[in-house]
């Protein structure tokens, strides 16, 4: 069995655990067990309650953050937010927010390039396996025609963790809401375009993952640079779309 097939199989189980924990916590929050302003149990307490690893808990919490249900306050814990009413995609993707996300990405780029190089030099076998699993999870989402944002962030977090310098992961976690580029807004009839976009991201990730696995610092940094510079271009394309400046069909 190929390495790709092996990690795809392992990632399936891990992804299922993340989904289970996320849905249980979401139900508890929406059901009123935790009210707005309440602090969720600590990461250690959640691992014991749900019988899963800290990585699973962190990814589940990341999903809740994307949903706008919780916020992580550095050094204080995870706190429940007041659920917001659903908004149309057009109102959520405003130019001010996308421009702000682009600014964060510009700051992140040199940090993540360095992180990729350090991960290639410092990753442990377990950390390398975690990176492969996260990469396979992105592909699983693509094949299921699901959003890759959560799996995408998990991969970047796994690479940051493999530097064995906690500041890389802390910075990425702090800015997780703006960490992953928005894809172009497409209608339900343009799913092929969305899938093509996601597969492009997956190919860019693969170059980074393989270089880290090979212990090739230079190649890892180059691949991450190309990926994040591409992400900046996609952000700017989205801004032009929202401002009506892109004229190509």
For each residue, the residues with C-beta under 8 A, 3 or more apart:
1: 5 6
2: 5 6
3: 6 7 132
4: 7 8 136
5: 1 2 8 9
6: 1 2 3 9 10
7: 3 4 10 11 129 132 133 135 136
8: 4 5 11 12 136 139 140
9: 5 6 12 13
10: 6 7 13 14 129 133 136
11: 7 8 14 15 133 134 136 137 140
12: 8 9 15 16 140
13: 9 10 16 17
14: 10 11 17 18 55 56 133 137
15: 11 12 18 19 137 140 151
16: 12 13 19 20
17: 13 14 20 21 52 56
18: 14 15 21 22 56 59 60 63
19: 15 16 22 23
20: 16 17 23 24
21: 17 18 24 25 46 50 52 56 57 60
22: 18 19 25 26 59 60 63 64
23: 19 20 26 27
24: 20 21 27 28 50
25: 21 22 28 29 40 60 61 64
26: 22 23 29 30 64 67 69
27: 23 24 30 31
28: 24 25 31 33 34
29: 25 26 33 34 64 69 70 80 83
30: 26 27 69 83
31: 27 28
32: 35
33: 28 29
34: 28 29 38 40 80
35: 32 38 80
36: 80 81 82 83
37: 79 80
38: 34 35 79 80
39: 76 77 78 79 80
40: 25 34 46 70 77 78 79 80
41: 45 46 49
42: 45 46 77
43: 46 47 54 57 58 78
44: 47 48 54
45: 41 42 48 49
46: 21 40 41 42 43 49 50 57
47: 43 44 50 51 52 53 54 56 57
48: 44 45 51
49: 41 45 46
50: 21 24 46 47 56 57
51: 47 48
52: 17 21 47 56 57
53: 47 56 57
54: 43 44 47 57 58
55: 14 58 59 130
56: 14 17 18 21 47 50 52 53 59 60
57: 21 43 46 47 50 52 53 54 60 61
58: 43 54 55 61 62 157
59: 18 22 55 56 62 63 150 154
60: 18 21 22 25 56 57 63 64
61: 25 57 58 64 65 70 72 78
62: 58 59 65 66 150 153 154 157 176
63: 18 22 59 60 66 67 150
64: 22 25 26 29 60 61 67 69 70
65: 61 62 68 69 70 71 72 176 177
66: 62 63 149 150 177
67: 26 63 64
68: 65 81 83 84
69: 26 29 30 64 65 80 81 83
70: 29 40 61 64 65 78 79 80 81
71: 65 78 79 81
72: 61 65 77 78 79 173
73: 76 77 78 79
74: 170 174
75:
76: 39 73 79
77: 39 40 42 72 73
78: 39 40 43 61 70 71 72 73
79: 37 38 39 40 70 71 72 73 76
80: 29 34 35 36 37 38 39 40 69 70
81: 36 68 69 70 71 84
82: 36
83: 29 30 36 68 69
84: 68 81 87
85:
86:
87: 84 91 92
88: 91 92
89: 92 93 185
90: 93 185
91: 87 88 94
92: 87 88 89 97
93: 89 90 97 98 182 185 238 242
94: 91 97 98 242
95: 98 99 239 242 243
96: 99 100
97: 92 93 94 100 101
98: 93 94 95 101 102 182 235 238 239 242
99: 95 96 102 103 239
100: 96 97 103 104 178
101: 97 98 104 105 178 181 182 235
102: 98 99 105 106 232 235 236 239
103: 99 100 106 107
104: 100 101 107 108 175 178 179
105: 101 102 108 109 178 179 181 228 231 232 235
106: 102 103 109 232
107: 103 104 110 111
108: 104 105 111 112 171 172 175 179 228
109: 105 106 112 113 225 228 229 232
110: 107 113 114
111: 107 108 114 115 168 171
112: 108 109 115 116 156 159 160 168 172 224 228
113: 109 110 116 117 221 224 225 228
114: 110 111 117 118 221
115: 111 112 118 119 159 160 163 168 224
116: 112 113 119 120 159 208 211 212 220 221 223 224
117: 113 114 120 121 217 218 220 221
118: 114 115 121 122 162 163 164 165 168 217
119: 115 116 122 123 127 131 159 160 162 163 212 220
120: 116 117 123 211 212 214 215 216 217 219 220
121: 117 118 215 217
122: 118 119 162 163 164
123: 119 120 127 128 131 162 212
124: 127 128 162 164
125: 128 129
126: 129 130
127: 119 123 124 130 131 158 161 162
128: 123 124 125 131 132 162 212 213
129: 7 10 125 126 132 133
130: 55 126 127 133 134 158 161 162
131: 119 123 127 128 134 135 155 158 159 162 209 212 213
132: 3 7 128 129 135 136 209 213
133: 7 10 11 14 129 130 136 137 158
134: 11 130 131 137 138 151 154 155 157 158
135: 7 131 132 138 139 155 202 205 206 209
136: 4 7 8 10 11 132 133 139 140
137: 11 14 15 133 134 140 141 151 154 155
138: 134 135 141 142 148 151 152 155 198 201 202 205
139: 8 135 136 142 143 202
140: 8 11 12 15 136 137 143 144 151
141: 137 138 144 146 147 148 151 198
142: 138 139 145 146 148 195 198 199 202
143: 139 140
144: 140 141
145: 142 191 195
146: 141 142
147: 141 150
148: 138 141 142 151 152 198 201 202
149: 66 152 153 180
150: 59 62 63 66 147 153 154
151: 15 134 137 138 140 141 148 154 155
152: 138 148 149 155 156 180 201 205
153: 62 149 150 156 157 172 176 179 180
154: 59 62 134 137 150 151 157 158
155: 131 134 135 137 138 151 152 158 159 205 209
156: 112 152 153 159 160 172 179 180
157: 58 62 134 153 154 160 161 169 172 173
158: 127 130 131 133 134 154 155 161 162
159: 112 115 116 119 131 155 156 162 163 208 212 224
160: 112 115 119 156 157 163 168 169 171 172
161: 127 130 157 158 164 168 169
162: 118 119 122 123 124 127 128 130 131 158 159 212
163: 115 118 119 122 159 160 168 169
164: 118 122 124 161
165: 118 168
166: 169 170
167: 170 171
168: 111 112 115 118 160 161 163 165 171 172
169: 157 160 161 163 166 172 173
170: 74 166 167 173 174
171: 108 111 160 167 168 174 175
172: 108 112 153 156 157 160 168 169 175 176 179
173: 72 157 169 170 176
174: 74 170 171
175: 104 108 171 172 178 179
176: 62 65 153 172 173 179
177: 65 66
178: 100 101 104 105 175
179: 104 105 108 153 156 172 175 176
180: 149 152 153 156
181: 101 105 231 234 235 238
182: 93 98 101 234 235 238
183: 186 194 197 198 234 238
184: 193 197 234 237 238 241
185: 89 90 93 238 241
186: 183 190 191 193 194
187: 190
188: 191
189:
190: 186 187 193 194
191: 145 186 188 194 195
192: 195 196
193: 184 186 190 196 197
194: 183 186 190 191 197 198
195: 142 145 191 192 198 199
196: 192 193 199 200
197: 183 184 193 194 200 201
198: 138 141 142 148 183 194 195 201 202
199: 142 195 196 202 203
200: 196 197 203 204 230
201: 138 148 152 197 198 204 205 227
202: 135 138 139 142 148 198 199 205 206
203: 199 200 206 207
204: 200 201 207 208 223 226 227 230
205: 135 138 152 155 201 202 208 209 227
206: 135 202 203 209 210
207: 203 204 210 211 219 223 226 227
208: 116 159 204 205 211 212 220 223 224 227
209: 131 132 135 155 205 206 212 213
210: 206 207 213 214
211: 116 120 207 208 214 216 219 220 222 223
212: 116 119 120 123 128 131 159 162 208 209 215 216 220
213: 128 131 132 209 210
214: 120 210 211 219
215: 120 121 212
216: 120 211 212 219 220
217: 117 118 120 121 220 221
218: 117 221 222
219: 120 207 211 214 216 222 223
220: 116 117 119 120 208 211 212 216 217 223 224
221: 113 114 116 117 217 218 224 225
222: 211 218 219 225 226
223: 116 204 207 208 211 219 220 226 227
224: 112 113 115 116 159 208 220 221 227 228
225: 109 113 221 222 228 229
226: 204 207 222 223 229 230
227: 201 204 205 207 208 223 224 230 231
228: 105 108 109 112 113 224 225 231 232
229: 109 225 226 232 233
230: 200 204 226 227 233 234
231: 105 181 227 228 234 235
232: 102 105 106 109 228 229 235 236
233: 229 230 236 237
234: 181 182 183 184 230 231 237 238
235: 98 101 102 105 181 182 231 232 238 239
236: 102 232 233 239 240
237: 184 233 234 240 241 246
238: 93 98 181 182 183 184 185 234 235 241 242
239: 95 98 99 102 235 236 242 243
240: 236 237 243 245 246
241: 184 185 237 238 244 245 246
242: 93 94 95 98 238 239
243: 95 239 240
244: 241
245: 240 241
246: 237 240 241
247:
248:
249:
